[in-house]
Amino acid sequence: MLIRPNHVSCWRAGSFAGLCSVIILYIFFARGHISTLQPFLSAGSAFSANYQTDLISYWKELASSLEDARPACPPINVTTEEMPNEDRNFEPLKKKERPERLFLPAEDEAELMRAHRRMRVAARRLAPLLPVGDETGIVTTGGLKLFPVLLVSLRMLRRTGCTLPVQVFLGDQKEYEEVKSICEDVLPSLNAKCHVVEEVYSTADVAIAPPEHFQFKILAILFSSFRHVLFLDADAFPAHDPTPLFNSPPYTTHGLVTWPGFFANTASPHYYHIAGIAEPPPNRGTESGQLLLDKKHHAESIPMMVYYNYFGPDYYYPLQSQNGPGQGDKETFGAAAVAVNAPFYGLKTPVSALGNHVNGQYIFAGAGQADPMQDYLYDPPYPNHIQPEYERNEEKNQVRAFFVHTVSPETKLNPLKLLREGGVAWNANGDWHRIWGKEKNVVEKFGYDVEKRMWECVEEEACRTDQNVCMEVKAFYAKVFGTMLAK
């Protein structure tokens, strides 16, 4: 049964994520008139009738296979004790065993293995039925609270020069209705269109619970009309044009590219027994704010990705994370590929923290993820006793940062908290400051001052919705960056 898991944040409460949601404010969008929802195919859809028919037919088969492979055992029980640093931290030079935090009776493990095998066989049967074209595009998910963040992310995308189309997936018709005016009046100028997961999901011939939270990502990818997909969380965006990524290794060689997280992969040994694959040594975990996927190349992996998320909250999220940092869909994509013997490429360049020192305290404000093309060419060495840390090589080459991923808090914040007392961009002296670090360091990572550009996009969106916030952002920009934004 699909249930909403509690979001587990692995980052500090001072996270930047509040940035865009704080400044742009979803309450501003509520001012616009919201009219009656139109049918799915009129919601800016580029789907052809034939594709839609084939997709629904495929989904009916997949949904039935999911239920046929439902484990006949209780949800997995995980210890409620906080995972110790020894288990959660990625320390490749230490010899470690995988943590074991599950209460999993032998009979339940056997049932999970039988169910997994049924789905594995179904995935092989379903692979040739997956409808795919040859289109390339970007897929993301959104909602009323995420739309202000998403709009800034889309503006950052377009500032890179990227013209790839974007498909924005909403959960259901009610959610679409809440943001219809934005979908119809704002997104077209950004070459983005809204789609509704429910319109395909609800066509299943078997009884299925509505998807929740992490489960939307793989459904958005599956229901997208693109074959070549860059998935981005609403609060993730590229600092450079992502179009070349689709024409270069590792995407062209592997068809699935994932990025690393800050912590170790904390999958239980039970998962590997259930999946029937060799247990690897402890390695770095995944951060899924961005993902590259060739759906045709991974037609057999996709049903397993859906399976791991469909039964994620009860079984596979705990199996693959054991309540470790950021438990959710993050490990399901690479694991699904391994389960069907398909290739995937996990970047070796570590994720970098974006933040600033304020009053002697480091405030985390986001994650910088590396350029996969440069990572593939440079092939940074795995940490070892000769070179414990990732370093530049003799030619001073360095893999540049390519993506920024910020983290949205679960609780509602004061809309202007960021720029006012107590906010991430405010210090005890009453001064505004940068949030991603010194300009020199940001330019060294990304090749230019991506934070300055981000604030320009924040200002653009703020000025579209509320003049008071607009003027405050302009004042911040002038104070911190020393120049005035255009009126």
N, C-alpha and C positions, 0 to 999 in steps of 0.2 A: 504494500500500500504506500502511496506517495504521501509523505508528510513534510512539512517545512522544518528543516533543521535550523538550529540556532546558528547564526553566522559566527564563525570563529575568526577573529582578526588576529593576525600574527604581528601586527605593527602597533606602534605606540598611539596613545590617545591624542598625541599632538599631531596626528596625521594631517597631511595637506588636504586630504580628500574633501574636508569641509570647504576648501577653497572655493571651488566653482559653485558648489551648491549653496554656499553661504552668500557669495556675492551676487550671483545671478538670480537666486531666489525663485523657487518654484511658485511662490505665492503670486509673483507677478503674472505668471501665465494664466492664473485663474481669472484674471481680469477680462480675458478675451471671451467672446461669445462661443459657446460650445453647442453645436447643433447635432442633429440626429445622425447616427452612424450609417454610412453607406455600406453596401455589401463589400466583401473582401476584395473582389476583383476590381472595384472602383477606388480602392484605397491606395491609389498610386501604384497599382500592381503592374509589373512588366511580364507577368507569367502568361504564357500562351495557354489556350484552352487545352491543347494536347498535353502539355507538360503538367498542367494541373490535374488532368485525368490520370495520367501515369503516376503522379506523385501520390494521389489519394489511393490508388490501387496498391502501390507499394506499401504505403503506411498501413493499410488494412492487413496486409500479410505480415508486416513487421510487428504490429500490435498484437496480433494473434500469437505470433511466435514468442513474444515477451511473456504473455500470460501462460503459454504452454510450458515455459521454462521458469515459472514462478517457484522459488524455493518453498518447500513444505516444512518450514521450521520457524521458530520464533525469531524476531529481530535479534541481532547480535548485541550482546551486553559488553560494554567497555568500562573499565575502571574509571571512576570519576575523579581520581587523584590527578593533579596536574602533572603533565609529562615532565620528567626531570631534564635539565639542560644536557646531561650526558647523552640522552636519547634523541633530543630534538636538534641539537647542534650538529652541523656538518663538519666533521673533523677527520679528513681523509688520511692523516698520518697516524691516527690511532686505530688499533685493531679492536673492532667492536662486533658484537652480535646484534642482530635486529631485535628491537624491543618486543616484548610480548605482553600486551595489556588487555587481551580479549578473554572473555569467559565463553568458550565455544566447546560444547560437548562433542565428543567424537561422532555421535550419530548425526548431529547438525552439520558438522563439517562434511560428512559423507553425502548428506542430502544436497548441500550447496555444490559439491563437486558434480553430482548427477545432474542437477539443474543447469549448471554452467556448461556441461557437456552438451545438453540438449540445445542450448543457445548457440554453442559453437558450431554444431552441425547445421542449425538453421541459418547462421550467418553465411556459411558456404553456399547454401541454396539460394539465399536472398541476393547475394552479390551481383549476379548478372541482371537482376530485376531493377536495380537502383537507377532511376532516371537521372541522367546527367547530360548537359550540353557541353558547350565549349566556352561559356562566358566566364569572365574573371571579375571579381568584385569584392567588396568589403561587407561583412555582416556584423551587426551588433544588436543588442537588446536594450530596451528602454522602458520607461514608465513615467508617470507624472513627476515623481521625486527625482528621477534620474535625467529627465530631459534637459534641465538647465546645464548640467554637467556635459551631457551628450552634445549639445549645441556648441559649446566651447571646443570640445574634442573635434567635431566636424570642421569647425573653422580652422583649427590647427592643422588638420589633414589637408584642407584646401590651400593653406598657406605654403605647403611644401611643393605645390604645383601638381599634385595628384588629381587626376580627373576620373578615376575609377568610380563606377556607381556604388552607392551604399544602400543596403536594405536593412531597415530598422524593424525589428520584430517586437511586437507587444503581445502580452499574454492573452487577452480576450477582448471582446467587443466593448465592454465597459471601459477597459483601460484605454482602448483606442479613442473612444468617445471623449475622454478627458483631455486628450491632446490632439484632437482632430484639427483644430485651427492651426496648430503648429505643423502638423503633417501636410496640410494642404497649402498653407500660406508661406511657410518658412523653409521647409526641407527641400522643395523643388529647386530653390536657388542654390542649394548646396549639393545638387544631384543626388538626393537621398529620398527614399520612399518608404512609407510605413506598410507593414504587413502584420497579420494577426495569426499567431500560432494556433489558436483555438479553431480556426476555420478548417484546418487540415486535421488537427489532433482529434477533434470531435467526430470525425467520420469513421473512426474505428468500429469494427463490428462486435468487439468485445467490450465489456465494462472496464473502463480505466479511470483512475482518479486524475484530476487535473494536475498538471505539472506545477512545481514550486521551485523558486529560487534557483539553485545551481542547475537544475534540470533543463532550464530554458536554453542554455547555450548550445548543446548538441542538437536540440530540436530546431533552433533557428538555422543552424548550419545545414541540417538535413532538409528543411523545408525551403531553403533558399534556392533560387533558380541558377545560382552560380556553380560551376564545376570547381573552379580555382578560387579558394576562399581565404581571405585574411579576416579572421574573427578578432574583434576588439571589444573589450568591455567598454561600457559607456564612459568610464573614467580613464581610458587608455587612449593614447594617440601617438602617431609617428612624428618624429622630429625631422624626418627626411621623406622624400617621395618613396612610397613602398612599391610602386609599380615594377621596378627592376627585380624585386625579390622573386617574382613569379617566373622570371626567365633565367635564373641563375641557380647553381647549387648553393645550399643543400636542398632547396625545394625541388629542383628538376631531378635530383638523384634519389630523393627519399619520399617526397610527396606529403610528408608530415614533419613539421618543425615545431619544437617546443622550446620554451625558455626556462631557465633555472629560477628557483626560489632562494630565499635567504637561509632556509633550514634544510635538514636532512629529509630524505624520503623515509617515512616511518611506517611503511607497510608491514603488516604482520606476516610471518612465515606461513601462516594458514592460507593467506591469499594465493601464494604460489602453488601450494598443494592443491587448492581448489581449482585453480586455472590449469593445472597440469604443465607448468613451465618451471624451468630451473630457477632456484632462488639466487638472485645476485647478491653481492656484498653490499653493505650499506653505502648509499650514494646520495648525491644532492637531490633534493625534491624539486618539484615543478611549480611554476607560477603561471597561471593560465589567463592572464589579462590580455594576452595576444597569442594567436595560434595560426599557423599556415596549414592548409589541408587541401589536397587534391582528392576530390570525392571519388573520381573514377579509379584512381590508383589505389585508394583505400576503401573500395566498395565492400570488402569483406570485414574491414576493421569497424566501419560505421555501425553496423548492428550491435557489435559488442560495446561500442562507446555508448549507444543508446541504452543497452542492457545495464551497464555499470551505473548509469545515472538514473534509470527508471527504478532500479532497486538500490539506489545509492544510499538514501538515508537509513534504511533498515539493515543493509548488508555491506555494500561495497565501499561506501565512504569510510565506515569504521575499519573494514578489512585493509584498505589502502592507506589509511592515515592514523587510525587508533586514537582519535581525538587529539592528534598533533596539531601544530600551528596551521591555520588556514584550511582545515578539513572541508572537503567539498568535491567539486568535479576535477580539481587540478591534476590528479594522477590518473584519471580515467582514460585519457586520450592515448598517451604512450603505452599504458598497460594493455589497452585493447589491441593496438598494433602488435605488440609482442605476443599476445594470446593467439593471434592468427598467423604468426610468423611473417608479418609484414615489416618493412623497414621504417624507422623514423629517426630523425636527427634531433638530439638534444644539445643545445649550445653549451660549449665548455666555458666560455667567458662568464665569470660570475656576475650576478646582478649587482648593481651599485646603488647605494643609498643616496637619496637626494634630501638634503636638509641643511640646517644652519645652526651655528652655535649662538645661543641667546642667553645672556647673563650666566655664562659658564656652563650651560646645559645644551646638549645636542638635541634638537627637535627634528625628528624624522618627518619628511614631507612628501615622500614618493619614492618610486623605484625607477632606475634607468636600466633598460635592457639593450643588449648589444645588437650590432648589425650582423645578421646571420651569414651574409655573403663574405664579410671580412673574417668572421669566426671560422668559416669553412676553409678559407684560403690560408689563414695564419695557423689554424689548428693548434690553439694554445695547449701547452702540456698540462697533463693532470698533475696536481700538486704531489710533490715527492720530497724526500729528505734533502735532495740537492737544491731544489727550488721550491720551498714550501709554499710560497705565495705566487699568484699569477703576476708575471712581470713582462715588461717590454723585451723584445728580442734585441739582438745586437744592432739591427738597423733602425731601432727606435720605433718600430711599427707598433701600433696599438689599435685594437678593435674599438671603433667609435660606438658611443651609445646611439641607439636608433629609436627606441620607444620610451615613452614616459607612462608609467602607470601609477595613478593616485588611488587612494583607498577611501571609500565613502563610509562615514560612521553610521551605525544602525539607528542612533537616536537623532531626533530633530534638533537642530542647533539654532541659536539666534541668527537670523539672516545676515547681520552685519558684524558678527563676532570676530571674523578674521581681521578686519581693519580697525577694530576698536579694542579697548582695554581687555587684555586676556587672550586676544586672538594670536594666531600663529605669526602674523606679520607685524606684531606690535610688541615692543619691549617695555620694561619697567620704567624707562625714562620718558615714555610717551612718544617714542619715535617709531616710524615705520621702517621696515627693512626687508631685504630679499628673503626668500624662504627656501630656495634650492642651493644656497651656498654662494660663495664669491664668484663674481663674473669670470675671473680667470679660470677657476676650476670648472665652471659650467661650460665655457668655451672649449676647454681642453677635452672634456668628455664628449660633447656633441658637435663641435666644430663651429658653433656660434652660440649666442646667448639665447637659448630656448626659453628661459624664464621671461625675458623681456618680451619675446613674441607672445608667450602665453598670456601675459597681462594685457597686451594689445587686443587679443581675442576676447578676454574677459571684459574689457572695456567696450568692445564692439557689441557684445551681447547685452551687457548692462544698459548701454545707451539705447538699445532697441526697445527696452522694456520699462525703464524707470529713470527719469532724469536726475533724481536725488542720488541714487546709487551711482549713476553715470559720473556725476561731478566728483563724488568721493573717490572713485577709482582713478579718475584723471588726476586728482590731487596726489593720490598715492604714487602714481606713475611719475609725476613731475618730481616728487620728493626723492624717490628711490633711484630713478634712472636719469634724472637731471635734464629731461626734455619734456615738452608738452605734447600730449596727444592731440591730433587734429580734431577740430570741432565737428 
